[in-house]
Amino acid sequence: MPAPEVVVTGLGATTPLGGDVPSTWTAALAGESGARTLDNDWSERYEIPVTFAATIKVSPAEVLSRPETKRMDPSTQYALVAAREAWADAGSPEVDGDRLGTVVSSGIGGIWTTLDGWDLLRERGARRMLPMTVPMLMPNSPTAYVSLELGARAGAHALVSACASGAEAIGYGVEMIRSGRADVVVAGGTEATIHPMPIAAFAASRTLSLRNDDPQGASRPYDVDRDGFVLGEGAGVVVLESAEHAAARGARVYARLAGVGLSSDAYHITSPDPDGRGQVAAMRRALEEAGATGRDVVHVNAHATSTKVGDLTETRSIRTLLGADADHVQLSATKSMTGHLLGGAGALETIFTIKAVAERLAPPTINVTNPDPELQVPLVRDTPAPLPAGDVVAVNNSFGFGGHNVALVVASV
C-alpha cells in the first residue's frame, strides 16, 4: 500500500517582518528588512560589538493572555502564536486526538528562562526560583504546549538540529503521516535568542555581521562584502495533513510536501563540508522521494546565511545537483530580510517556499549590490520573480551547525 500523500493546509508565523503570515509575506515581497538597532544598553554594558538584530515585529503579549506569557519562555510564546494561526488557517480541522501530532522544534530552547533563572539564583537565592522554570526552559516546551492546546496525542516531538531544526521538524511531521501514525501534524520551529549572551557568543564565533551603522543592509547573502548573518527571532508553523483526510473535509490546500531529504556531513562542528556532498545528498534524496528531477525545480529558497563560506558552498551544491538545469532556477535568500531565526529559520523559509509555489512568485533577495562572481545559480534580487504555470517543484534548504542537512521539496497542486 503506497504511503499517504502529504499536503499543507495551514500556515502560521510571527517574525521580524510581521505578526502573521499575510503581513510577513507582504513585507518579504516588498523587500523589507526586519533588522533594527537594539533599544538597550547591552553593547556598552557588556562590550558586545553588535548593536542590532531582527527582533520580533509584534510582541506575543499583544496576542496571548498574561497568564500564558508568565508561564512560557518567549520561544514557546512565539510557537503558540504561530500554531494558533496555522490551525485557524487550516479551518480548525476536526480530528481524533489520537490521530493528531505535533513536531515543533527549537535549536537552542528556552535560553531566556535559563539565563534569567541563573541570575535570579545568584542574586536572590534558591527560595526565589520560579516553580515553572524547568517546564519553561525545556526545548520540548513549545511542542508540548501546542499539543496541550490542540489535544494532540499521536506524539509531541522536538527534534534539535541547530539551524536545521524547523525544517527537520516538518520533515518528521511528513513521516508521521506517511507511516500511518497520524492524519494531521502541526509542525515547525521557533527561536528566541536575542539576549546579550547569545549575541556575544555568536559575535565571538565571528558569524555575525558587524554593520552597526546599517542594520537593514547588514544581511547580504552572495554579496562580495557579506560579513555574517543578522540574528533573528520568531516562529513558523504549518499544518500537514494526509491528502485523503484533507479532501474528505474539503480543506483548502496550499501545496504538497512531496519530498524530505536528510544527511549529515561528519566534517566539522560549525563549517559545512566544502565539497557539499551532504547538501547534495539531502537535495537528491528529497527530489527522488518526490519523483522529481532537476528539470522540475523552478525555485530554491536557500539557507544562505550571508557567511563567506556557507553561501557559495550551497550554490555549488545546487549546481552540482542540477547541472545545466540550475540556470532555470530562481534562487531566493530570504534571510536577507528576516535575519537568521536559527531553529525557526527552516520552518519560516518552508512557509515562504509554499507561498512561492502557491502564488507562483519567488521572493526577492535584498542588499546584494555586488554579487559574488562565484555565485552559481540565478539570484532573485530586489523584486519578486514570477514562477511558471503548470506543475512546479521548489526546494527549501536548511543546514545547521554539526553538519545537519535538510532539504524539503514543495510541489504544486
C-alpha positions as CSV (number, residue, x, y, z in Angstrom):
1,M,0.0,0.0,0.0
2,P,1.6,3.3,-1.0
3,A,2.4,5.9,1.6
4,P,-0.2,8.7,2.0
5,E,0.4,11.9,0.1
6,V,1.0,14.9,2.4
7,V,-0.4,18.3,1.8
8,V,-0.2,21.7,3.6
9,T,-3.5,23.1,4.7
10,G,-2.5,25.8,7.3
11,L,0.3,28.4,7.7
12,G,1.2,30.4,10.8
13,A,4.1,32.7,11.7
14,T,5.3,35.5,13.9
15,T,8.5,37.1,12.6
16,P,10.6,40.3,12.4
17,L,8.5,41.2,9.3
18,G,5.1,40.7,10.7
19,G,2.8,39.2,13.4
20,D,1.3,36.6,11.0
21,V,1.8,35.0,7.6
22,P,0.0,37.6,5.4
23,S,1.9,40.6,6.8
24,T,5.2,38.7,6.8
25,W,4.7,37.6,3.2
26,T,3.7,41.0,2.0
27,A,6.7,42.6,3.7
28,A,9.0,39.9,2.1
29,L,7.7,40.6,-1.4
30,A,8.2,44.3,-0.8
31,G,11.9,43.6,0.1
32,E,11.6,45.0,3.6
33,S,14.2,44.3,6.3
34,G,13.3,43.3,9.9
35,A,16.7,44.3,11.3
36,R,16.8,47.1,13.9
37,T,19.2,48.8,16.3
38,L,18.5,47.3,19.7
39,D,16.9,49.7,22.2
40,N,19.1,48.7,25.2
41,D,22.5,49.2,26.7
42,W,23.8,45.7,26.1
43,S,26.7,46.8,23.8
44,E,28.0,49.3,26.4
45,R,27.3,47.3,29.4
46,Y,28.8,44.0,28.2
47,E,31.1,45.3,25.5
48,I,29.3,43.4,22.8
49,P,30.4,44.5,19.3
50,V,27.0,44.0,17.7
51,T,24.2,46.5,18.4
52,F,21.3,45.3,16.2
53,A,19.2,42.2,15.4
54,A,16.0,41.2,13.6
55,T,13.6,41.4,16.6
56,I,10.0,40.2,16.6
57,K,7.6,42.7,14.9
58,V,4.6,42.0,17.1
59,S,5.0,41.2,20.8
60,P,3.3,38.0,21.9
61,A,1.9,40.0,24.8
62,E,-0.5,41.6,22.2
63,V,-1.8,38.1,21.3
64,L,-1.5,35.8,24.3
65,S,-3.0,36.2,27.8
66,R,-0.9,37.4,30.7
67,P,-1.0,34.0,32.4
68,E,0.3,32.4,29.2
69,T,3.2,34.8,28.8
70,K,4.1,34.4,32.5
71,R,4.4,30.6,32.3
72,M,6.1,30.3,28.9
73,D,9.6,31.2,27.7
74,P,9.4,33.6,24.7
75,S,10.3,30.7,22.3
76,T,7.2,28.9,23.4
77,Q,5.1,32.1,23.2
78,Y,6.2,32.5,19.6
79,A,5.4,28.9,18.7
80,L,1.9,29.1,20.3
81,V,1.1,32.3,18.4
82,A,2.2,30.7,15.1
83,A,0.4,27.4,15.8
84,R,-2.9,29.1,16.6
85,E,-2.7,31.0,13.3
86,A,-1.9,27.9,11.4
87,W,-4.6,25.9,13.0
88,A,-7.2,28.6,12.3
89,D,-5.9,28.9,8.7
90,A,-6.4,25.2,8.2
91,G,-10.1,25.6,9.3
92,S,-9.6,24.1,12.8
93,P,-9.9,20.6,11.5
94,E,-12.0,18.1,13.4
95,V,-9.6,15.2,14.1
96,D,-9.3,12.4,16.6
97,G,-6.6,13.5,19.1
98,D,-5.0,10.0,18.7
99,R,-4.5,10.8,15.0
100,L,-3.1,14.3,15.6
101,G,0.6,15.0,16.3
102,T,2.9,18.0,16.9
103,V,6.5,18.5,16.0
104,V,7.8,21.9,17.0
105,S,11.5,22.3,17.4
106,S,14.0,24.9,18.7
107,G,17.7,25.0,18.0
108,I,18.6,26.3,21.5
109,G,15.4,26.2,23.6
110,G,14.3,28.4,26.5
111,I,17.6,30.3,26.9
112,W,15.9,33.5,28.3
113,T,14.4,31.3,31.1
114,T,17.7,29.5,31.6
115,L,19.8,32.6,31.9
116,D,17.3,34.6,33.9
117,G,16.9,31.7,36.3
118,W,20.7,31.6,36.8
119,D,20.8,35.4,37.5
120,L,17.9,35.0,40.0
121,L,19.6,32.2,41.8
122,R,22.9,34.1,42.2
123,E,21.2,37.3,43.2
124,R,18.3,36.2,45.4
125,G,18.9,32.5,46.3
126,A,17.2,29.2,45.6
127,R,14.0,30.1,47.5
128,R,13.1,32.7,44.8
129,M,13.4,30.2,42.0
130,L,10.2,30.1,39.9
131,P,8.4,26.7,40.1
132,M,7.8,26.7,36.4
133,T,11.5,27.2,35.5
134,V,12.1,23.7,34.2
135,P,8.9,23.5,32.0
136,M,9.8,26.9,30.6
137,L,13.4,26.1,29.7
138,M,12.8,22.7,28.2
139,P,13.5,22.6,24.4
140,N,10.3,20.4,24.1
141,S,8.2,23.0,25.8
142,P,6.9,24.6,22.5
143,T,5.7,21.3,21.1
144,A,4.3,20.3,24.5
145,Y,2.2,23.4,24.8
146,V,1.0,23.1,21.2
147,S,-0.1,19.5,21.9
148,L,-1.9,20.6,25.0
149,E,-3.6,23.4,23.1
150,L,-4.9,21.0,20.4
151,G,-5.3,17.8,22.3
152,A,-2.7,16.0,20.1
153,R,-1.9,12.5,21.4
154,A,-0.2,10.8,18.4
155,G,3.1,12.3,19.6
156,A,4.6,15.6,20.6
157,H,8.2,15.7,19.3
158,A,11.0,18.3,19.3
159,L,14.0,17.5,17.1
160,V,17.1,19.5,17.7
161,S,19.5,20.0,14.8
162,A,20.6,23.6,15.2
163,C,19.6,25.9,12.4
164,A,18.0,22.9,10.5
165,S,15.6,22.2,13.4
166,G,12.5,23.8,12.0
167,A,12.8,22.1,8.6
168,E,13.6,18.8,10.1
169,A,10.5,19.1,12.3
170,I,8.4,19.5,9.2
171,G,10.1,16.5,7.6
172,Y,9.4,14.4,10.7
173,G,5.8,15.5,10.6
174,V,5.6,14.3,7.0
175,E,7.0,10.9,8.1
176,M,4.4,10.7,10.9
177,I,1.7,10.9,8.3
178,R,3.3,8.6,5.8
179,S,3.9,5.9,8.4
180,G,0.3,5.9,9.4
181,R,0.8,7.3,12.9
182,A,-1.2,10.5,12.3
183,D,-3.7,12.1,9.9
184,V,-2.7,15.6,10.8
185,V,0.5,17.1,12.2
186,V,1.3,20.6,13.3
187,A,4.9,21.2,12.7
188,G,7.5,23.9,12.6
189,G,10.2,25.7,14.5
190,T,10.7,28.6,16.9
191,E,13.6,30.6,18.5
192,A,14.0,33.5,20.9
193,T,17.7,34.2,21.4
194,I,18.0,37.9,21.2
195,H,19.7,38.1,24.6
196,P,23.1,39.5,25.4
197,M,24.8,36.1,26.0
198,P,23.8,34.5,22.6
199,I,24.7,37.7,20.8
200,A,28.1,37.9,22.4
201,A,28.7,34.2,21.8
202,F,27.8,34.4,18.1
203,A,29.9,37.6,17.8
204,A,32.8,35.7,19.4
205,S,32.4,33.0,16.7
206,R,32.7,35.7,14.0
207,T,29.5,34.7,12.4
208,L,27.5,37.9,13.0
209,S,27.6,40.9,10.7
210,L,29.2,44.0,12.4
211,R,27.4,46.6,10.2
212,N,26.1,48.6,13.2
213,D,25.7,51.7,11.1
214,D,23.4,49.9,8.6
215,P,21.3,47.2,10.3
216,Q,18.8,46.9,7.4
217,G,21.6,46.5,4.9
218,A,23.7,44.1,7.0
219,S,22.4,40.7,5.8
220,R,24.0,40.4,2.3
221,P,23.9,36.9,1.1
222,Y,26.1,36.3,-2.0
223,D,27.4,39.9,-1.9
224,V,31.2,40.2,-2.1
225,D,31.1,42.3,1.0
226,R,29.0,40.0,3.2
227,D,30.3,39.7,6.7
228,G,28.0,37.4,8.6
229,F,24.3,36.9,9.5
230,V,21.8,39.1,11.4
231,L,20.4,37.3,14.5
232,G,16.6,37.0,14.2
233,E,13.7,35.6,16.3
234,G,10.3,34.2,15.7
235,A,8.4,31.1,14.7
236,G,6.9,29.3,11.7
237,V,4.3,26.5,11.9
238,V,2.5,24.5,9.2
239,V,-0.5,22.1,9.3
240,L,0.4,19.0,7.5
241,E,-2.4,16.6,6.5
242,S,-2.9,13.4,4.5
243,A,-4.4,14.3,1.1
244,E,-7.2,11.9,1.8
245,H,-8.1,13.5,5.2
246,A,-7.9,17.0,3.7
247,A,-10.1,16.0,0.7
248,A,-12.7,14.4,3.0
249,R,-13.2,17.6,4.9
250,G,-13.0,19.9,1.8
251,A,-9.9,21.6,3.0
252,R,-8.1,24.3,1.0
253,V,-4.6,23.0,0.1
254,Y,-1.6,25.3,-0.5
255,A,0.8,22.7,-1.8
256,R,2.2,19.2,-1.4
257,L,5.1,18.4,0.9
258,A,6.4,15.9,-1.7
259,G,10.0,15.0,-0.6
260,V,12.2,15.0,2.5
261,G,16.0,14.6,2.3
262,L,18.3,14.3,5.3
263,S,22.0,13.9,5.6
264,S,25.0,14.8,7.8
265,D,28.4,16.0,6.9
266,A,30.6,14.4,9.6
267,Y,33.1,17.1,8.7
268,H,33.2,19.9,11.2
269,I,31.1,21.2,14.1
270,T,30.4,24.6,12.5
271,S,31.7,24.6,8.9
272,P,30.0,22.8,6.0
273,D,31.9,20.2,4.0
274,P,33.4,22.4,1.3
275,D,32.6,19.7,-1.3
276,G,28.9,19.9,-0.4
277,R,28.5,16.2,-0.5
278,G,26.0,16.1,2.3
279,Q,24.0,19.0,0.9
280,V,23.8,17.4,-2.5
281,A,22.8,14.1,-0.9
282,A,19.9,15.7,1.0
283,M,18.6,17.5,-2.0
284,R,18.9,14.4,-4.2
285,R,17.0,12.3,-1.7
286,A,14.3,14.8,-1.4
287,L,13.8,15.1,-5.2
288,E,13.9,11.3,-5.6
289,E,11.3,10.9,-2.9
290,A,9.1,13.4,-4.7
291,G,9.6,11.6,-8.0
292,A,11.1,14.8,-9.5
293,T,14.2,15.7,-11.4
294,G,16.3,18.8,-11.7
295,R,14.3,19.9,-14.7
296,D,11.2,20.2,-12.5
297,V,12.8,22.6,-10.0
298,V,11.9,26.2,-10.6
299,H,12.7,27.7,-7.3
300,V,15.1,27.2,-4.3
301,N,14.8,29.1,-1.0
302,A,18.4,28.9,0.1
303,H,19.8,28.5,3.6
304,A,22.1,31.4,2.7
305,T,23.1,33.0,6.0
306,S,25.4,35.6,4.5
307,T,28.7,34.0,5.6
308,K,31.7,33.9,3.4
309,V,32.0,30.1,3.1
310,G,28.5,28.9,3.6
311,D,26.7,30.8,0.8
312,L,28.9,29.6,-2.0
313,T,29.2,26.1,-0.8
314,E,25.4,25.9,-1.1
315,T,25.2,27.3,-4.6
316,R,28.0,24.9,-5.7
317,S,25.9,22.1,-4.3
318,I,22.8,23.2,-6.2
319,R,24.9,23.5,-9.4
320,T,26.3,20.0,-8.8
321,L,22.9,18.5,-8.3
322,L,21.0,20.3,-11.1
323,G,23.8,20.9,-13.6
324,A,22.5,22.9,-16.6
325,D,19.0,22.8,-15.1
326,A,20.3,25.2,-12.4
327,D,20.2,28.0,-15.0
328,H,16.4,27.9,-14.9
329,V,16.1,28.1,-11.1
330,Q,15.0,31.2,-9.3
331,L,17.2,31.4,-6.1
332,S,15.9,33.4,-3.1
333,A,17.8,34.1,0.1
334,T,15.1,35.5,2.4
335,K,17.3,35.7,5.5
336,S,18.5,39.0,3.9
337,M,15.1,40.3,5.1
338,T,14.2,38.3,8.2
339,G,17.6,37.7,9.7
340,H,18.5,34.2,10.8
341,L,15.8,32.7,13.1
342,L,18.1,29.7,13.9
343,G,15.7,26.9,14.9
344,G,12.8,28.8,13.4
345,A,14.5,29.6,10.1
346,G,13.8,26.4,8.2
347,A,10.1,26.5,9.2
348,L,9.6,30.1,8.1
349,E,11.5,29.5,4.9
350,T,9.4,26.4,4.2
351,I,6.4,28.7,4.5
352,F,8.0,31.2,2.1
353,T,8.6,28.2,-0.3
354,I,5.0,27.1,0.0
355,K,3.7,30.6,-0.7
356,A,6.1,31.0,-3.6
357,V,4.7,27.8,-5.2
358,A,1.1,28.6,-4.4
359,E,1.3,32.2,-5.8
360,R,4.0,31.5,-8.4
361,L,6.1,34.2,-7.1
362,A,9.7,33.9,-5.8
363,P,10.5,36.4,-3.0
364,P,13.5,38.7,-3.5
365,T,17.0,38.8,-2.0
366,I,17.9,42.3,-0.8
367,N,21.2,44.0,-0.2
368,V,23.1,42.3,-3.0
369,T,24.8,45.3,-4.6
370,N,28.0,43.5,-5.7
371,P,27.2,39.8,-6.5
372,D,30.0,37.3,-5.8
373,P,31.4,36.2,-9.2
374,E,31.4,32.7,-7.9
375,L,27.6,32.6,-7.4
376,Q,26.5,29.5,-9.3
377,V,22.7,30.0,-9.6
378,P,20.5,32.9,-10.9
379,L,19.5,35.1,-8.0
380,V,16.2,36.9,-7.5
381,R,17.3,40.4,-6.5
382,D,15.3,43.3,-5.0
383,T,11.9,42.5,-6.6
384,P,9.9,39.2,-6.7
385,A,10.3,36.9,-9.8
386,P,7.4,35.1,-11.4
387,L,7.4,31.3,-11.5
388,P,6.0,29.3,-14.4
389,A,2.5,28.0,-14.7
390,G,1.7,24.2,-14.7
391,D,3.1,21.7,-12.3
392,V,6.2,23.1,-10.5
393,V,8.6,22.0,-7.8
394,A,10.6,24.1,-5.3
395,V,13.3,23.2,-2.8
396,N,13.9,24.6,0.7
397,N,17.4,24.1,2.1
398,S,18.2,24.2,5.8
399,F,21.7,23.5,7.2
400,G,22.8,23.5,10.8
401,F,25.9,23.5,13.0
402,G,27.0,20.0,13.5
403,G,26.7,19.2,9.8
404,H,22.9,18.7,9.6
405,N,21.4,19.0,6.1
406,V,17.7,19.1,5.4
407,A,16.0,19.6,2.0
408,L,12.3,19.8,1.6
409,V,10.5,19.5,-1.8
410,V,7.3,21.6,-2.1
411,A,5.2,20.7,-5.2
412,S,2.1,22.5,-6.7
413,V,-1.4,21.1,-6.5
